[in-house]
Amino acid sequence: MSDVVVATSKVERLQLLEKVGASLLKMPYQSWNFGDSTGFEGILVVGKLLKDPKYFSFAEGWFKAWASRPEPFRRLDCTAPGVAMIEVAQEKDCKEIFNALELLANYLTSRSKDRGIFDTWQSLCLIPPYGGEELPKFEADLLANPPGGTCIDCLHFDPPFFTGLGKAIGNPKYIEIGVEQAIGYIDALQLPSGIFDHFFLNGVPGTWGQGWGRGQGWALLGMMDVLHQIPKSNNNYNKIKQAAEKLIYAMIKLQRPDGRWWCVVDSERSGEEGSTAGFMAAGFARAIKLGIVEESVVKPAMIKALNGVIADANNAGELQNVTAAVMASTRKSHYEFTPRGFSVPWGQGPLALAIYDTFELV
């Protein structure tokens, strides 16, 4: 085992977590949008570690309000914090939330598929590249009239939601759908290196958005959730496990000495990005607990990532260098020039998860 040590005491981490939790309660959630999943999961773990019931009550209130009138559904409802909602519904034995979740599941399964994955977008959210790089004609034509498509972020939404709901209500159909979706993302977007590309476009060969750091975090936590929810006897357990292992070891090779990663993991010019280390610390810890990785290799990297994400938090508990919602672009430079400096659920949530998931290990 490496001699890497945690730079902060447990008391100091709890003090930071209290500040992080306060910030999470103030976020402008939208019922639903990207980042809400890690935001509400962060809220729940803050309450557990601090033994403060107000965090659970906050999440319960949001979920019951949504469940009282979930329809009409819209495309962005695929970003609903499904894992967190299932946890609250189970804890409270809340039929109202469970009924709404089944309605949501029925809506989500009504979407068309490409490459075996439910479409996130009927017209993908392509934007001109940050940084102003001129697009080749083919890519300019795609920007002018974007086809549908799906992003790696959604590996954290659909697959864990379906497997979690199926497990909670005893419906194997949903478990099968969730596993199928996880495999679809792996087959479509994971490169031989283990790193995931950001998105694909329906009917267009190839994949796009190479090396986006936070995207690796969405992928890792999504796979960890699915592996946690399905039995090892599932026919696809080993394939998901192997994909997670490949990603973890690839990210360890790209980890900087300070525990962080570049915004685009193989591009120093892309600069700082605060959330990736939070995602990785949490994901590495979960992989260790599931027993799917070599602890002697992954735990030192986990500690370094934890140290890095904590060092990136200011005195108010706000994670620094977090990039904006990147949207999507066919140019790598887009990801290298994404604006940063935002206090958002996809930054504060992973910081909370990193502190919580590693707490019993170090």
DRENDO-1510 file (C-alpha; in Angstrom, 1 decimal, always signed):
<recs>
REC; n; res; u; v; w
REC; 1; MET; +0.0; +0.0; +0.0 .
REC; 2; SER; +1.3; +3.5; -0.9 .
REC; 3; ASP; +2.2; +6.0; +1.8 .
REC; 4; VAL; -0.2; +8.6; +0.3 .
REC; 5; VAL; -2.0; +10.2; +3.3 .
REC; 6; VAL; -5.1; +12.3; +3.6 .
REC; 7; ALA; -4.3; +15.9; +4.0 .
REC; 8; THR; -7.3; +16.7; +6.2 .
REC; 9; SER; -8.7; +15.1; +9.4 .
REC; 10; LYS; -12.2; +13.6; +9.6 .
REC; 11; VAL; -13.2; +16.6; +11.7 .
REC; 12; GLU; -12.0; +19.0; +9.1 .
REC; 13; ARG; -13.8; +17.0; +6.4 .
REC; 14; LEU; -17.1; +17.1; +8.3 .
REC; 15; GLN; -16.7; +20.9; +8.8 .
REC; 16; LEU; -16.2; +21.3; +5.0 .
REC; 17; LEU; -19.2; +19.0; +4.4 .
REC; 18; GLU; -21.4; +21.2; +6.5 .
REC; 19; LYS; -20.6; +24.1; +4.2 .
REC; 20; VAL; -21.1; +22.0; +1.1 .
REC; 21; GLY; -24.4; +20.9; +2.3 .
REC; 22; ALA; -25.6; +24.4; +3.0 .
REC; 23; SER; -24.7; +25.3; -0.6 .
REC; 24; LEU; -26.5; +22.3; -2.0 .
REC; 25; LEU; -29.7; +23.4; -0.3 .
REC; 26; LYS; -29.5; +26.8; -2.1 .
REC; 27; MET; -29.1; +25.5; -5.6 .
REC; 28; PRO; -31.7; +26.4; -8.3 .
REC; 29; TYR; -33.0; +22.9; -9.1 .
REC; 30; GLN; -35.4; +22.8; -12.0 .
REC; 31; SER; -37.3; +19.5; -11.8 .
REC; 32; TRP; -35.3; +18.3; -13.8 .
REC; 33; ASN; -32.0; +19.2; -15.4 .
REC; 34; PHE; -28.4; +18.0; -15.8 .
REC; 35; GLY; -26.6; +17.9; -12.4 .
REC; 36; ASP; -29.7; +17.4; -10.3 .
REC; 37; SER; -28.8; +13.7; -9.8 .
REC; 38; THR; -25.5; +14.4; -8.1 .
REC; 39; GLY; -27.0; +17.4; -6.3 .
REC; 40; PHE; -29.7; +15.4; -4.6 .
REC; 41; GLU; -27.5; +12.4; -4.0 .
REC; 42; GLY; -25.1; +14.9; -2.4 .
REC; 43; ILE; -27.8; +16.3; -0.2 .
REC; 44; LEU; -28.8; +12.8; +1.1 .
REC; 45; VAL; -25.2; +11.8; +2.0 .
REC; 46; VAL; -24.6; +15.1; +3.8 .
REC; 47; GLY; -27.5; +14.4; +6.0 .
REC; 48; LYS; -26.3; +10.9; +6.7 .
REC; 49; LEU; -22.8; +11.8; +7.6 .
REC; 50; LEU; -23.8; +14.9; +9.6 .
REC; 51; LYS; -26.7; +13.0; +11.2 .
REC; 52; ASP; -28.9; +16.0; +10.3 .
REC; 53; PRO; -32.5; +15.2; +9.2 .
REC; 54; LYS; -33.1; +18.5; +7.5 .
REC; 55; TYR; -31.3; +17.3; +4.3 .
REC; 56; PHE; -33.5; +14.2; +3.9 .
REC; 57; SER; -36.6; +16.4; +4.6 .
REC; 58; PHE; -35.5; +18.8; +1.9 .
REC; 59; ALA; -35.1; +16.1; -0.7 .
REC; 60; GLU; -38.4; +14.4; +0.4 .
REC; 61; GLY; -40.2; +17.7; +0.0 .
REC; 62; TRP; -38.9; +18.2; -3.5 .
REC; 63; PHE; -39.7; +14.6; -4.6 .
REC; 64; LYS; -43.2; +14.6; -3.1 .
REC; 65; ALA; -44.0; +18.0; -4.8 .
REC; 66; TRP; -42.8; +16.6; -8.1 .
REC; 67; ALA; -44.7; +13.3; -7.6 .
REC; 68; SER; -47.9; +15.2; -7.0 .
REC; 69; ARG; -47.9; +16.3; -10.6 .
REC; 70; PRO; -45.1; +14.6; -12.6 .
REC; 71; GLU; -46.9; +14.9; -16.0 .
REC; 72; PRO; -46.7; +16.1; -18.7 .
REC; 73; PHE; -43.2; +14.7; -19.1 .
REC; 74; ARG; -40.5; +16.4; -21.2 .
REC; 75; ARG; -37.1; +15.4; -22.7 .
REC; 76; LEU; -35.1; +16.6; -19.7 .
REC; 77; ASP; -37.0; +14.4; -17.3 .
REC; 78; CYS; -34.4; +11.7; -18.2 .
REC; 79; THR; -32.1; +13.7; -15.9 .
REC; 80; ALA; -34.4; +13.2; -12.8 .
REC; 81; PRO; -32.4; +12.2; -9.7 .
REC; 82; GLY; -33.8; +8.7; -9.9 .
REC; 83; VAL; -31.5; +6.9; -7.5 .
REC; 84; ALA; -32.1; +9.6; -4.8 .
REC; 85; MET; -35.8; +9.5; -5.3 .
REC; 86; ILE; -35.9; +5.7; -5.0 .
REC; 87; GLU; -33.9; +5.9; -1.7 .
REC; 88; VAL; -36.4; +8.4; -0.3 .
REC; 89; ALA; -39.4; +6.5; -1.5 .
REC; 90; GLN; -38.0; +3.3; +0.1 .
REC; 91; GLU; -37.2; +5.0; +3.4 .
REC; 92; LYS; -40.7; +6.5; +3.7 .
REC; 93; ASP; -42.5; +3.6; +1.9 .
REC; 94; CYS; -44.0; +6.4; -0.2 .
REC; 95; LYS; -46.5; +5.0; -2.8 .
REC; 96; GLU; -47.0; +8.4; -4.3 .
REC; 97; ILE; -43.3; +8.8; -5.2 .
REC; 98; PHE; -43.1; +5.1; -6.4 .
REC; 99; ASN; -46.2; +5.6; -8.6 .
REC; 100; ALA; -44.7; +8.7; -10.2 .
REC; 101; LEU; -41.4; +6.9; -10.8 .
REC; 102; GLU; -43.3; +4.1; -12.6 .
REC; 103; LEU; -45.0; +6.8; -14.8 .
REC; 104; LEU; -41.6; +8.3; -15.5 .
REC; 105; ALA; -40.2; +4.9; -16.4 .
REC; 106; ASN; -43.0; +4.3; -18.8 .
REC; 107; TYR; -42.3; +7.7; -20.4 .
REC; 108; LEU; -38.6; +7.1; -20.7 .
REC; 109; THR; -39.1; +3.7; -22.3 .
REC; 110; SER; -41.4; +5.3; -24.9 .
REC; 111; ARG; -38.4; +7.1; -26.5 .
REC; 112; SER; -36.9; +5.9; -29.8 .
REC; 113; LYS; -33.5; +4.2; -29.7 .
REC; 114; ASP; -30.2; +4.5; -31.6 .
REC; 115; ARG; -27.3; +2.1; -31.0 .
REC; 116; GLY; -29.6; +0.4; -28.4 .
REC; 117; ILE; -29.8; +3.5; -26.2 .
REC; 118; PHE; -32.9; +5.6; -25.6 .
REC; 119; ASP; -32.5; +9.0; -27.3 .
REC; 120; THR; -31.7; +11.9; -25.0 .
REC; 121; TRP; -32.3; +14.5; -27.6 .
REC; 122; GLN; -34.4; +14.6; -30.8 .
REC; 123; SER; -32.0; +17.4; -31.8 .
REC; 124; LEU; -28.7; +17.3; -29.9 .
REC; 125; CYS; -27.6; +20.4; -28.1 .
REC; 126; LEU; -24.7; +21.2; -30.4 .
REC; 127; ILE; -23.3; +24.7; -30.1 .
REC; 128; PRO; -20.4; +26.6; -31.8 .
REC; 129; PRO; -17.1; +25.6; -30.2 .
REC; 130; TYR; -15.9; +27.6; -27.2 .
REC; 131; GLY; -12.7; +29.2; -28.3 .
REC; 132; GLY; -14.0; +30.0; -31.7 .
REC; 133; GLU; -12.4; +27.2; -33.8 .
REC; 134; GLU; -13.8; +27.2; -37.3 .
REC; 135; LEU; -15.8; +24.0; -38.2 .
REC; 136; PRO; -15.1; +21.9; -41.2 .
REC; 137; LYS; -18.1; +22.0; -43.6 .
REC; 138; PHE; -19.4; +18.6; -42.6 .
REC; 139; GLU; -19.4; +19.6; -38.9 .
REC; 140; ALA; -20.9; +23.0; -39.7 .
REC; 141; ASP; -23.8; +21.3; -41.5 .
REC; 142; LEU; -24.4; +19.1; -38.4 .
REC; 143; LEU; -24.4; +22.3; -36.2 .
REC; 144; ALA; -26.9; +23.9; -38.5 .
REC; 145; ASN; -29.3; +21.0; -38.4 .
REC; 146; PRO; -28.3; +18.7; -35.5 .
REC; 147; PRO; -29.7; +15.1; -35.5 .
REC; 148; GLY; -30.8; +13.4; -32.3 .
REC; 149; GLY; -28.2; +11.8; -30.0 .
REC; 150; THR; -27.1; +10.8; -26.6 .
REC; 151; CYS; -24.4; +12.0; -24.1 .
REC; 152; ILE; -22.3; +10.0; -21.6 .
REC; 153; ASP; -23.8; +12.1; -18.8 .
REC; 154; CYS; -26.9; +10.0; -19.2 .
REC; 155; LEU; -25.1; +6.8; -18.1 .
REC; 156; HIS; -25.7; +8.3; -14.7 .
REC; 157; PHE; -29.4; +8.7; -15.3 .
REC; 158; ASP; -31.2; +6.0; -17.2 .
REC; 159; PRO; -29.3; +2.8; -16.3 .
REC; 160; PRO; -29.1; +3.3; -12.5 .
REC; 161; PHE; -32.7; +4.6; -12.4 .
REC; 162; PHE; -34.1; +1.5; -14.1 .
REC; 163; THR; -32.0; -1.1; -12.2 .
REC; 164; GLY; -32.7; +0.7; -8.9 .
REC; 165; LEU; -36.4; +0.9; -9.6 .
REC; 166; GLY; -36.6; -2.7; -10.7 .
REC; 167; LYS; -34.8; -3.8; -7.5 .
REC; 168; ALA; -37.0; -1.7; -5.3 .
REC; 169; ILE; -40.3; -2.8; -6.6 .
REC; 170; GLY; -39.3; -6.3; -7.6 .
REC; 171; ASN; -39.8; -5.8; -11.3 .
REC; 172; PRO; -37.1; -7.7; -13.3 .
REC; 173; LYS; -38.2; -6.0; -16.5 .
REC; 174; TYR; -36.8; -2.7; -15.3 .
REC; 175; ILE; -33.5; -4.3; -14.2 .
REC; 176; GLU; -33.1; -5.8; -17.6 .
REC; 177; ILE; -33.7; -2.4; -19.3 .
REC; 178; GLY; -31.2; -0.7; -17.0 .
REC; 179; VAL; -28.5; -3.3; -17.7 .
REC; 180; GLU; -29.2; -3.1; -21.4 .
REC; 181; GLN; -28.8; +0.7; -21.3 .
REC; 182; ALA; -25.5; +0.5; -19.4 .
REC; 183; ILE; -24.1; -2.0; -22.0 .
REC; 184; GLY; -25.3; +0.3; -24.8 .
REC; 185; TYR; -23.4; +3.3; -23.4 .
REC; 186; ILE; -20.3; +1.2; -22.9 .
REC; 187; ASP; -20.5; -0.3; -26.5 .
REC; 188; ALA; -21.2; +3.1; -28.1 .
REC; 189; LEU; -18.9; +5.5; -26.2 .
REC; 190; GLN; -16.0; +3.7; -24.5 .
REC; 191; LEU; -12.7; +3.8; -26.4 .
REC; 192; PRO; -10.1; +1.0; -26.3 .
REC; 193; SER; -8.1; +3.1; -23.9 .
REC; 194; GLY; -10.9; +2.9; -21.3 .
REC; 195; ILE; -11.8; +6.6; -21.6 .
REC; 196; PHE; -15.3; +7.5; -22.8 .
REC; 197; ASP; -16.2; +10.0; -25.6 .
REC; 198; HIS; -18.9; +12.5; -24.8 .
REC; 199; PHE; -21.7; +11.8; -27.3 .
REC; 200; PHE; -22.8; +10.3; -30.6 .
REC; 201; LEU; -25.2; +11.6; -33.2 .
REC; 202; ASN; -28.0; +9.4; -34.6 .
REC; 203; GLY; -27.2; +8.2; -38.0 .
REC; 204; VAL; -23.7; +9.7; -38.0 .
REC; 205; PRO; -20.6; +7.4; -37.8 .
REC; 206; GLY; -18.2; +7.8; -34.9 .
REC; 207; THR; -18.3; +9.5; -31.6 .
REC; 208; TRP; -17.3; +13.0; -30.4 .
REC; 209; GLY; -16.0; +14.9; -27.4 .
REC; 210; GLN; -12.7; +13.1; -26.6 .
REC; 211; GLY; -11.4; +13.1; -23.1 .
REC; 212; TRP; -13.9; +15.3; -21.3 .
REC; 213; GLY; -13.0; +14.9; -17.7 .
REC; 214; ARG; -16.3; +15.3; -16.0 .
REC; 215; GLY; -17.8; +12.9; -18.5 .
REC; 216; GLN; -15.6; +10.2; -17.1 .
REC; 217; GLY; -17.1; +10.9; -13.7 .
REC; 218; TRP; -20.7; +10.5; -15.0 .
REC; 219; ALA; -19.8; +7.2; -16.6 .
REC; 220; LEU; -18.0; +5.9; -13.5 .
REC; 221; LEU; -20.7; +6.7; -11.0 .
REC; 222; GLY; -23.4; +5.3; -13.3 .
REC; 223; MET; -21.6; +2.0; -13.7 .
REC; 224; MET; -20.9; +1.8; -9.9 .
REC; 225; ASP; -24.6; +2.3; -9.2 .
REC; 226; VAL; -25.6; -0.4; -11.6 .
REC; 227; LEU; -23.1; -2.9; -10.2 .
REC; 228; HIS; -24.2; -2.1; -6.7 .
REC; 229; GLN; -27.9; -2.8; -7.7 .
REC; 230; ILE; -27.6; -6.0; -9.7 .
REC; 231; PRO; -26.3; -9.5; -8.6 .
REC; 232; LYS; -23.0; -10.8; -9.7 .
REC; 233; SER; -24.9; -13.6; -11.4 .
REC; 234; ASN; -26.4; -11.2; -13.9 .
REC; 235; ASN; -25.1; -12.1; -17.4 .
REC; 236; ASN; -23.7; -8.7; -18.0 .
REC; 237; TYR; -22.2; -8.0; -14.6 .
REC; 238; ASN; -18.7; -8.9; -15.7 .
REC; 239; LYS; -18.9; -6.7; -18.8 .
REC; 240; ILE; -19.9; -3.6; -16.8 .
REC; 241; LYS; -17.3; -4.5; -14.2 .
REC; 242; GLN; -14.6; -4.8; -16.8 .
REC; 243; ALA; -15.6; -1.5; -18.4 .
REC; 244; ALA; -15.4; +0.3; -15.0 .
REC; 245; GLU; -12.0; -1.2; -14.3 .
REC; 246; LYS; -10.7; -0.1; -17.7 .
REC; 247; LEU; -11.9; +3.5; -17.0 .
REC; 248; ILE; -10.5; +3.6; -13.5 .
REC; 249; TYR; -7.0; +2.4; -14.4 .
REC; 250; ALA; -7.0; +4.7; -17.5 .
REC; 251; MET; -7.9; +7.7; -15.2 .
REC; 252; ILE; -5.2; +6.7; -12.7 .
REC; 253; LYS; -2.6; +6.8; -15.5 .
REC; 254; LEU; -3.8; +10.3; -16.4 .
REC; 255; GLN; -4.0; +11.6; -12.8 .
REC; 256; ARG; -1.7; +14.6; -12.0 .
REC; 257; PRO; +0.6; +14.5; -9.0 .
REC; 258; ASP; -1.7; +16.9; -7.1 .
REC; 259; GLY; -4.5; +14.4; -7.5 .
REC; 260; ARG; -6.5; +16.3; -10.1 .
REC; 261; TRP; -7.1; +16.0; -13.8 .
REC; 262; TRP; -7.1; +18.5; -16.6 .
REC; 263; CYS; -10.4; +19.6; -17.9 .
REC; 264; VAL; -9.8; +17.4; -21.0 .
REC; 265; VAL; -7.8; +14.6; -19.3 .
REC; 266; ASP; -5.1; +14.4; -21.9 .
REC; 267; SER; -4.8; +18.1; -22.6 .
REC; 268; GLU; -2.7; +20.4; -20.4 .
REC; 269; ARG; -3.9; +23.4; -22.3 .
REC; 270; SER; -7.4; +22.7; -21.2 .
REC; 271; GLY; -6.5; +23.9; -17.7 .
REC; 272; GLU; -8.1; +23.3; -14.3 .
REC; 273; GLU; -11.4; +21.5; -13.7 .
REC; 274; GLY; -12.6; +21.0; -10.1 .
REC; 275; SER; -15.4; +18.4; -10.3 .
REC; 276; THR; -13.5; +15.5; -12.0 .
REC; 277; ALA; -11.5; +14.8; -8.9 .
REC; 278; GLY; -14.7; +14.7; -6.8 .
REC; 279; PHE; -16.3; +12.2; -9.2 .
REC; 280; MET; -13.2; +10.0; -9.2 .
REC; 281; ALA; -12.6; +10.0; -5.4 .
REC; 282; ALA; -16.2; +8.8; -5.0 .
REC; 283; GLY; -16.1; +6.3; -7.8 .
REC; 284; PHE; -12.7; +4.9; -6.8 .
REC; 285; ALA; -14.0; +4.4; -3.2 .
REC; 286; ARG; -17.1; +2.6; -4.5 .
REC; 287; ALA; -15.1; +0.3; -6.7 .
REC; 288; ILE; -12.9; -0.6; -3.7 .
REC; 289; LYS; -15.9; -1.4; -1.6 .
REC; 290; LEU; -17.4; -3.5; -4.4 .
REC; 291; GLY; -14.1; -5.4; -4.6 .
REC; 292; ILE; -13.7; -4.9; -8.3 .
REC; 293; VAL; -10.3; -3.3; -8.3 .
REC; 294; GLU; -6.9; -3.8; -6.8 .
REC; 295; GLU; -7.1; -1.7; -3.6 .
REC; 296; SER; -3.3; -1.3; -3.3 .
REC; 297; VAL; -3.4; +0.5; -6.7 .
REC; 298; VAL; -6.7; +2.4; -6.5 .
REC; 299; LYS; -6.7; +3.6; -2.9 .
REC; 300; PRO; -3.7; +5.8; -3.2 .
REC; 301; ALA; -5.2; +7.4; -6.3 .
REC; 302; MET; -8.5; +7.8; -4.4 .
REC; 303; ILE; -6.7; +9.6; -1.5 .
REC; 304; LYS; -4.9; +11.9; -4.0 .
REC; 305; ALA; -8.2; +12.7; -5.7 .
REC; 306; LEU; -9.8; +13.4; -2.3 .
REC; 307; ASN; -7.0; +15.7; -1.4 .
REC; 308; GLY; -7.2; +17.4; -4.7 .
REC; 309; VAL; -10.9; +18.1; -4.6 .
REC; 310; ILE; -10.8; +19.3; -1.0 .
REC; 311; ALA; -7.9; +21.6; -1.9 .
REC; 312; ASP; -10.0; +23.1; -4.6 .
REC; 313; ALA; -12.8; +24.1; -2.2 .
REC; 314; ASN; -12.6; +27.7; -0.8 .
REC; 315; ASN; -13.3; +28.8; +2.7 .
REC; 316; ALA; -17.0; +28.9; +2.0 .
REC; 317; GLY; -17.0; +25.3; +0.8 .
REC; 318; GLU; -17.5; +26.2; -2.8 .
REC; 319; LEU; -15.6; +24.1; -5.3 .
REC; 320; GLN; -13.4; +26.2; -7.6 .
REC; 321; ASN; -12.6; +25.7; -11.3 .
REC; 322; VAL; -15.9; +23.9; -12.1 .
REC; 323; THR; -16.8; +24.3; -15.7 .
REC; 324; ALA; -20.2; +25.4; -17.0 .
REC; 325; ALA; -22.6; +23.0; -18.7 .
REC; 326; VAL; -20.5; +22.1; -21.7 .
REC; 327; MET; -23.4; +21.3; -24.0 .
REC; 328; ALA; -21.8; +19.5; -27.0 .
REC; 329; SER; -19.4; +20.2; -29.9 .
REC; 330; THR; -17.7; +18.2; -32.5 .
REC; 331; ARG; -14.4; +20.0; -31.8 .
REC; 332; LYS; -12.0; +19.0; -29.0 .
REC; 333; SER; -11.1; +22.6; -28.5 .
REC; 334; HIS; -14.6; +23.3; -27.3 .
REC; 335; TYR; -14.0; +21.2; -24.2 .
REC; 336; GLU; -10.6; +22.9; -23.7 .
REC; 337; PHE; -12.1; +26.4; -23.6 .
REC; 338; THR; -15.3; +25.7; -21.6 .
REC; 339; PRO; -15.9; +28.6; -19.2 .
REC; 340; ARG; -15.3; +27.8; -15.5 .
REC; 341; GLY; -15.9; +29.3; -12.1 .
REC; 342; PHE; -19.4; +28.1; -11.3 .
REC; 343; SER; -21.1; +26.9; -8.1 .
REC; 344; VAL; -23.4; +24.2; -9.4 .
REC; 345; PRO; -24.9; +20.8; -8.4 .
REC; 346; TRP; -22.4; +18.9; -10.6 .
REC; 347; GLY; -19.6; +20.5; -8.6 .
REC; 348; GLN; -20.9; +20.7; -5.1 .
REC; 349; GLY; -22.6; +17.3; -5.3 .
REC; 350; PRO; -19.5; +15.3; -6.3 .
REC; 351; LEU; -17.5; +17.1; -3.6 .
REC; 352; ALA; -20.1; +15.9; -1.0 .
REC; 353; LEU; -20.0; +12.4; -2.5 .
REC; 354; ALA; -16.2; +12.3; -2.4 .
REC; 355; ILE; -16.1; +13.1; +1.3 .
REC; 356; TYR; -18.9; +10.6; +2.1 .
REC; 357; ASP; -17.8; +7.7; +0.0 .
REC; 358; THR; -14.2; +7.8; +1.2 .
REC; 359; PHE; -15.0; +8.5; +4.9 .
REC; 360; GLU; -14.9; +5.0; +6.1 .
REC; 361; LEU; -11.8; +4.1; +4.1 .
REC; 362; VAL; -9.5; +6.9; +5.3 .
</recs>
